[in-house]
Amino acid sequence: MEKEARIKYFEGLKKKKPYSHKDIYYKGKKQKLPVYEIDLDYLIYNQWNGRIASLVKSHAQETGEEIDASTEEGAAIIEDFLWRSNIPANKATEKSIFDQGQNEYGIVTKDGVIIDGNRRSMILRRVAEKKKESPVYFLGVVLDEVLDDDPKEIMRLETTYQMGEDAKVDYNAIEKYLKCQDLIELGFSSKEIGKMMGESESKIKEYLSIMDLMNEYLEQDQLGYGGIYTRLDKTEGAFVDLNGYLKRYEGGKSKMVQWKYDETDLNDLKMIYFDYIRGIYNSSKSADSGDSKDYRFIGRTSKKGSFFSNEKIWEKFRDKHFDEIEEINQSEPSIDEIRKDHPSESLEILLKGRDVAWANRADSVLKRNMGRSKSALENKNNRDRPLELLESAKDKLDSINTKSKSFLEDDDVYTMVNEIRKLSEEFKRIILKHDKHSK
């Protein structure tokens, strides 16, 4: 339906007796505005709704086309996004609307774009189909403007309701970060955004910092996923942790780190974290894939330390990581190559498959290097408990199969055995010298 026809419908609707009234804070003051029964056929989904921003932005990046919400095809895509955004909550709301009707009033522009109530509108359509009802009415306030008339004020209103009052239905984790990014680009300050979202200014600045990290992760040359925010699914916690570590380490003055580091070292820390995020949240090899918190050992700021806090452990971990991961990266196909090989497949599926393939190849490398460095860190923390360390070392030596080919023919094994012998003799010398002087 054309925009002019929708505007004409709402002009006529506003001449009728309202169904009820709704208090909203709009244009700097609280107002009691009339609520009307609106025919769903005259409503247009707002594709920039904060609940589905990651899906909409990713779709545009993947297809090269923005969704036209005024078409049947565009509406169907948005309805799918809205339903997928939180299926359990949507099912509960669907049952409530089926049994009791719409309880919460929405807000729409005078040309029918839904500012608050996209999800309810979608569910009303589903309920109407099941009940075989027509026409179907949406209860909502009709503003005097279209979206283009005052985008900042309408965005302020939408954010207040979607991220504030109507935040009872949880959003996907990424959406709040995208909302902050969009609002900053519109010219709002961190303080204004905090007021809209019911958060402190410092929390909004933290969200923006985390969003910067997420964008940097996606825009890596190796990935080329800029703007495809669906590739961040379930990774929020890792980015929150990484952002916290980098903030504590910035300026090179952290007391948690026992060596002099600089921005280059922090960049290495960030890049390695990015690889572990990609590996952990895409690997299909581990039963706990996506749930492991081992990556925290890389840069955590605790009294027990991290790989980064100890120069010797860090340099060995860093160098081993880059040497082994580079080999895997060099053999990874580009996005253009996988598109060429699978022209009929959706890019979303192709990218997921590419990430899973990379993660499965990198899995053993990431885990092996992590395990070695964790042991080194634990040994460092237990340096004043020699018997415990010696018993652990002996248990490991006892488990070696001395008849295996790798033990008998590997020159590096012989070299290591010799190093252990020298170290053992040095330990004996130190103990005997102590005994001699103590008598």
Sequence and secondary structure as in RCSB ss.txt:
>XXXX:A:sequence
MEKEARIKYFEGLKKKKPYSHKDIYYKGKKQKLPVYEIDLDYLIYNQWNGRIASLVKSHAQETGEEIDASTEEGA
AIIEDFLWRSNIPANKATEKSIFDQGQNEYGIVTKDGVIIDGNRRSMILRRVAEKKKESPVYFLGVVLDEVLDDD
PKEIMRLETTYQMGEDAKVDYNAIEKYLKCQDLIELGFSSKEIGKMMGESESKIKEYLSIMDLMNEYLEQDQLGY
GGIYTRLDKTEGAFVDLNGYLKRYEGGKSKMVQWKYDETDLNDLKMIYFDYIRGIYNSSKSADSGDSKDYRFIGR
TSKKGSFFSNEKIWEKFRDKHFDEIEEINQSEPSIDEIRKDHPSESLEILLKGRDVAWANRADSVLKRNMGRSKS
ALENKNNRDRPLELLESAKDKLDSINTKSKSFLEDDDVYTMVNEIRKLSEEFKRIILKHDKHSK
>XXXX:A:secstr
  HHHHHHHHHHHTTS  SEEEEEEETTEEEEEEEEEEEGGG B  TT GGGHHHHHHHHHHHS    TTSHHHH
HHHHHHHHHHTHHHHHHHHHHHHHH   S EEE TT BEEE HHHHHHHHHHHHHHT SS EEEEEE SS TTT 
HHHHHHHHHIIIIIITTTS   HHHHHHHHHHHHHHT  HHHHHHHHT  HHHHHHHHHHHHHHHHHHT TTT  
TT GGGGTT HHHHHHHHHHHHHHGGG  TT  S   HHHHHHHHHHHHHHHHHHTT SSSTTTTT  TTHHHH 
 STT  TTTSHHHHHHHHHHHHHHHHHHHHTS  HHHHHHH TTS HHHHHHHHHHHHHHHHHHHHHHHHHHHHH
HHHHHHTTT HHHHHHHHHHHHHT  TTSHHHHH HHHHHHHHHHHHHHHHHHHHHHHHHHHH 
